[in-house]
Structure formats: structure tokens, C-alpha cells
Amino acid sequence: MITVSHLSKIFHNPDGSNVQVLKDVNCEISPGEVISIIGPSGTGKSTLLRALNLLDPPTGGSILFNGENILEKNYPVHKMRQKMGMVFQNFNLFDHLTVLENVIFAPCKIHKENIEKAREEGLALLRKVGMAEKADVYPSNLSGGQKQRVAIARCLAMKPEVILFDEPTSALDPTMVGEVLSVIRQLAKEGMTMLIVTHEMKFARDVSTRIFYMQDGIIYEDGTPQQIFEAPVRSATKAFVQRIRKEVFQIEGKDFDYLDMESRIRQFCIKYNIADRCDMALQATNLMLKDIMAAYIPITVRITFSELSGETFMDFMVEGLETSPLQANNPSMDKLRAFCSEIIEEPTSRGFRIKLRIG
Amino acid sequence: MKRLVYFIVSTLLLVSCGKKTQTIELNSPDDLAGHSVATIAGCAYEKDLSSRTDINCQLYNSSSDLLQALLSGQTEIAMYDEVVYNAIIRKEYGIKIAMLGDQSFPTAFLFRKDDSELVRTFNAVQRRMIEDGTMQKLIDFWLTDKFAEAESYTHIPAETSGEPLRVATVLSTAPISFMVDGEWYGIEIDLIRELAKELHRPLEIKLYDNASGFMAVQSGQADILCGIVFVTPERQEKFLFSEPYHSYHTAYFVLDHDAESQDHGFIAGIKKGINKTLFVENRWRLIVDGLLKTLKISIVAILLGSLLGVGLYSMANSRRKWLRSCAKVYRSFISGIPELVLLLVMFYVVFANTGVSPDIVAIITFALFFASGASHIYKASLDAIPCGQTEAGLALGFTKSQSFFKIVLPQAFRIGLPLYKGQCISLLKGTSIVGYIAIQDITRAGDIIRSRTFDAIVPLLFVTILYFLLVWLIGALIKLASPKKNVL
């Protein structure tokens, strides 16, 4: 369906310097494929999508869409875009139109569709993304997740053959990521061809038929989710998919802002889809800091989450300490053991660390 | 409607304040000390007043403004031509001559320096009139007690085709030069009509204020200046004069508080004022013409300015640096110059001797101002639309121009429209200065009526209400022209 070869993109900065974002991208996309594009920030994932539908025309290489070279001079780009939909990070809904008008605007203006017929189809699409109830509401009255679902419906209204998703959940409040992802999941089930730039590793693993790992302006590794997430061939891919998310708190004295720490732990859990472990993490923190280790301030607290294995740990580190601060006879220890399946006491190069497995 | 009522009430309150004092006695010029004395800016005896440090000297633009200032107590004493105010005193305004001036001034018609041919013809006509006694008849009719109101005025029918003789008058007051029912009358007008008859040319008479009348002749916008123009050595350096036809005295006028009051009460006064302002001598026609003139200048200037604004906007946002610089220079020039100054420069300098009509000059001037403001509005409202909107349109399959016209522009319109409306309204109100280049818009129509009725309240009230309605009308027109809600 889409054949990309030797694609490159150079951005010319106003100060005269050049940045080569895409170096040599080659890939072949077949109908029905759901491809997630993952990789570190600034490696050209979004640029690749925007180069495919020529919003950022590539500097070199070629793109064949259904056998036609879309980089040819005088190629009707707008016709191609009607078949290659795009969903943006910032939704880009038309603020002056209602939800339903947003959906049927392009079919009515471009395909000159009958308004009544377009309305019916538009409502059906809105029903599909769960937004039919808000058909006559203006986008400014919607939440981020709702906006993105409308944007997906708007894209579907043009009956595209392939949809490009440019970080569809990155601008969303973590609580709203789920609703958007489930709409995309549904589209995948229906066999829609999709390219999705995302940071949601679990989602990418579940929904995709193929993963592109991008780094240094090329598709660094290309394979099935099993290959990329469980047996990556290249070390950089491995390091990326196995990387650990963490948040660190330095508690210097008794005036530390515990409430802020609490809300940051909560945000962390929501962000990485481990909200079910949030209460445990907070209880553990409370027990450790207010009771078991209350005498050991200053203390460094760290919460970690491995996107690949799904393991969550909380570390409590005290510098200069040589033996474990835990006392078996402290009654709070029993409470802690009740929800921490594993408590590791280990000396480090600079002090002593207690590691709790959460969930 | 409610707003209109509040507006009228507040205006009435504003104009209905007054006060009463003692009648001032004057015996010699020394008695002027300590009083406020007003006269006309740019007149021959202005210097005598403004050089005195012991009086508070005020200068007004027209004889009717001067009279109003005296009647409303803005000034205690008005100094002006005896004959003109004599005509007014006949109308019983409660004014009297406190003292005659110590000078009399020979009065003549003023011509451009290089127009000696016309002066010779005029002098010949005038000499013939003196010889055959017509001159004496004119003086008897206009400058003595025989002078009466309206119906008896007659004049020689003028030619209708050919190069018009352009006359600038700086006076709109009986018995010198004044307008009744859309026609000009008066002793000086009659003299000029004799000249036009001799030359077989039609007349085109326009009212200027005192200072700009001289500029009009100098820059070739007018051929003859009249309206009691005193012959002074200073003026003779720059202009040619015909032979003086009469000498006028100056006089000092004061309010006569001892005279029987003409006050019929506020409401009756207003009623009488409305009658005088609108119906006597068909003055409503002046107002209607002025209204159309103001509307014409505003609307054409807005349309032209909006187009120029598009050009200016593209220049200011061009990739070429020199175009951007041009736009920048233009904008800073426009924002640094008052509208009236630019209007005068355009009329008396740029378009001097070109024969371009004052209406066009006014339209161009206001369009130049409007373009600058409009280009800023375009930029502000287009910049307010995020580029994501264009991208979303492109990604859906719209072409570049479709994305702009169907998606970006309708949204920008909503943001820019209130600003644009404000700009249009300020232009409309700004056009009230076009009287300076002798265009009879509403403001100038009000001035002319005031100079006939010597009543400030009603004409000014009418003019304010008409501007209020025009503003409303412009708003309605813009609303009509703006895109409809239904976009599909």
C-alpha cells in the first residue's frame, strides 16, 4: 500500500543551521497492518508521519502510495490526503463548528455529499466513538479525550484507507488516555490500516501487528511486538524497551512537603497505568516515613516502574547507614508485610537501601 | 432605542447649563483690560487683540462660533465686523454694540498672485457697476436698513456649462455671503455673479474656514476668496486684490442683559430651534445632503482602505525585507500624523492644482488611515488561528486555498470583526473634519445652519443624533456583510 525508500528530511533553521531528522527510512506497509512507531524523543517518529502525507515534504527519497509516486511534480496531493487520514496530538478540531459539523464538514465540502445523508453517517461515526450525545456541542466544551475521539470520527468520515496517528494520547490528561486507546483498539480489530506514533508501550504491544523502533533518523529495528519487546536484536532497542520509569524525592528535613510528594506519586501511577497500585505505594510511603524510618531523615525515596515487566518498586535510601534500620519487633512491619510481597534490605556504596515490591 | 433615549437626555443635560451676569460697559480700548475678548482666527485685526497681554484673547473659526461663544458666555466680548453683527442684532439676540472699533478696513476680493487677468476683468466689471449706479443699489439693499429676510433675494441666472469659477467664501453670514435653501446670496456673492456673467462661466461656491480659505486660493483649489477680506500689506505680498468695494468697521459686541429677555422656556426654545434648523428655508436638505456625503465618504473609504489593508498586510508579512521595511515606514508615518493634518496636506499640497475633487481627496486620505489599522486587524485575527487548523484541513484533503478560505478565514473573521467594526466607526466619526477642505458633510451642514439661525443647541443635537444613527447603520451593514452562522 505504502512503499517508502531512502526517505530523508532536513529542517533548515532560521539561524542557517540544518538538522537532518530523517536519514534513510525504508519500509513497506501492507493493508490491514497496525504499526506502532516507538523510540526516544527527537528521533523523527512524528516527522516520518508528517512526511508520509506531505505536511512536511521530505527532502529526498520516494514514497509510493498505491503504486503512485506522490512526490512527483503536480501530483494531486489533496486527493492522496483524502485517502490517508491523520489524527493529531493537539486534536486540531475546528473550534467554530459543532462536533457533528466537524465530522461532516470535509465530506460535505470535498465530496459534495448530501447534508442529510452526511448527518446520518456522521452520527453513526460519533456513536462508534461514543460521542453521539455531544453532537451539537462545540469543541471548547469537551474534555481532551472527547476531543480526540471526535477527531478520530472526523478522520473516519472521509473513509480513509490508512490513518496516521501522531501521538494521539500525548496531550491528554492520564485519566483520559484509556478512552482514546480503546477507540483505536476497536479500529484495529476492524482491520483498519494504521500507523501510530506512541509512547504507550503496553498499548503498542497489545494492539500492533508490527513495531518500528526508530532512532537516529532511521527505522532501527522492525519486527513483531514479540520480537521487539521480548527479544530485541539490537542493544539500543533493548535498552529502550527495558527502560525503567522513576520519580525521586529528597526528604531533607521535617518541613518536607509530603502532600506534594503524595500527589506526584499518584500522578506517576496514573501516567504509567498502574493506578491500582497507587494506594499501596502511598500506604507504604506513609508507614516507612512516619513510623518505621522516622528517625532516619534525611532520606531519598524513589518509585520505579518497568514498562516491559510491569514491576513496581519503592526504594528508601539513607546515606552513611551500615546496618538495616528495620526492626522485626516493630508492629508496623506486620502491616507493611501485608501488602509488600517482597522486602529487600541491601547495603549500597553510599549507605543502606530498603526496597519494597509494590503489587 | 433605549440607548438612543439615554443619549439624547444626557446630551440635553450637557447643553442646558447657562449663567447670567451684568452688561459690560466699554468706552475706550483700555476698558477691555481684564475681560475675555474673542474674534476670528486669521482675520486682519486678530493681531491687535492677541498682542495685548492684559486681555484674555480667544480665537474662533467662524462668525457663528464667535456668536455662540458670546451667547453661551464663553467669552464676554466679541470683536467683529459691525455690518455683519448689525444684521444679527436686527434679529434680536440680546446683543448690543458696546463700542465701535477705532479702525475701518478697505475690503476687496482676493486672487492668486499669477491671476492678474482675472483681477483686471473683475476691476473692470466693478468700475462699470459703480458708474452705472448698480453698486450703490447693492450697497443700499444689503448694507442699510432696506435689507430684509428671504423672499426678496434675487440674483442673476448663471451659466450652467463651461469651466466653473471657483469661489471660496470664509463667511456664511448675512448680508455678505450666506446660504438660503441651498443657494448663496449676499453683497459679495452678487458682485461675483456679475463677474461670472461677464466671463460666461458658471459659479461654484464653497465655504471654507478663515485660515484654510487663503490656502485654497494659494494652492489653486479656488480662484477667488471672499467674505469680508480686508486688504492688508501682508496679504498683498502673497496675493492679488481687486479694488476695494467698501470699508467695514469693526465693533465690540457684548450681551445686553438689560434688554427684554427672549426666553420662552427650554421646551419652547427647542421647538422653535427644531423648526428653524429643519424647516425654514428647507434646511433639512442640507442635512440630508450632508448625511449622504458623510456616508459616501465613509463607505468608499472603508472599502478602499480594506483592500489597501490586504496589500499592506501582505507587504508587512512578506519574505522580502524591503517590502517589510516599506510597510513599517508607512505604518509609522500614518500612526504619527493626525488625520486633519494629513487631510490638509493631501488637499493643499499633494493634490493642489490637479482638479481632483475634495471628496476623492477625503476618501483617499481616510482610506490610507484605514489601511494601516485594517492590516493590523488582519494580522491579529489571522495570527490568532493556530496553524494546526490549516494542517487539519490539509490532512482531511482540502487544498491550501480551501483550507484558508473555508477553515481559517471564517474563524479569523469572528475574532477580527469587533475590531474591524470599531475601526469603521472611528473612521466614520473621523470624517467630521472634512469640512476643512470645504466638503459639506453633516458636521459642516450643521455649521452652515448654525451660521444662519445662530442657535447652537438644536443643530448640534441633530448632528450628534445623526452620527449616532450612522454608527448604528455601519454596525448593521457590517453585520449584514459578515458570514452566516450556517457553514454547511
Contacts between the chains, C-beta under 8 A, distances in Angstrom:
chain1	res1	chain2	res2	distance
A	53	B	395	6.2
A	55	B	391	5.8
A	55	B	394	6.3
A	55	B	395	6.7
A	78	B	394	7.4
A	78	B	397	5.1
A	78	B	398	6.4
A	78	B	399	4.8
A	78	B	402	7.9
A	79	B	397	7.0
A	81	B	394	6.5
A	81	B	395	5.9
A	81	B	396	7.0
A	81	B	397	4.6
A	82	B	396	7.3
A	82	B	397	3.3
A	85	B	395	6.9
A	85	B	396	7.5
A	86	B	395	3.9
A	88	B	388	6.4
A	88	B	391	7.1
A	88	B	392	6.7
A	88	B	395	7.6
A	90	B	386	8.0
A	90	B	388	5.6
A	92	B	386	7.6
A	92	B	388	3.9
A	92	B	389	6.2
A	92	B	391	6.4
A	92	B	392	3.7
A	93	B	392	7.5
A	94	B	389	6.7
A	94	B	392	7.1
A	94	B	407	6.2
A	94	B	411	7.6
A	95	B	389	8.0
A	95	B	411	6.7
A	96	B	410	6.0
A	96	B	411	5.0
A	96	B	414	6.6
A	96	B	487	7.5
A	97	B	487	6.5
A	101	B	487	6.7
A	101	B	488	6.3
A	104	B	488	7.1
A	105	B	396	7.9
A	105	B	487	7.5
A	105	B	488	7.1
A	106	B	396	4.2
A	106	B	397	6.5
A	106	B	398	7.0
A	108	B	488	5.4
A	109	B	398	7.2
A	109	B	402	7.3
A	109	B	406	6.1
A	110	B	396	7.3
A	110	B	397	5.5
A	110	B	398	6.6
A	115	B	488	5.8
A	154	B	396	7.3
A	155	B	395	8.0
A	155	B	396	7.6
A	158	B	396	6.0
A	158	B	397	6.2
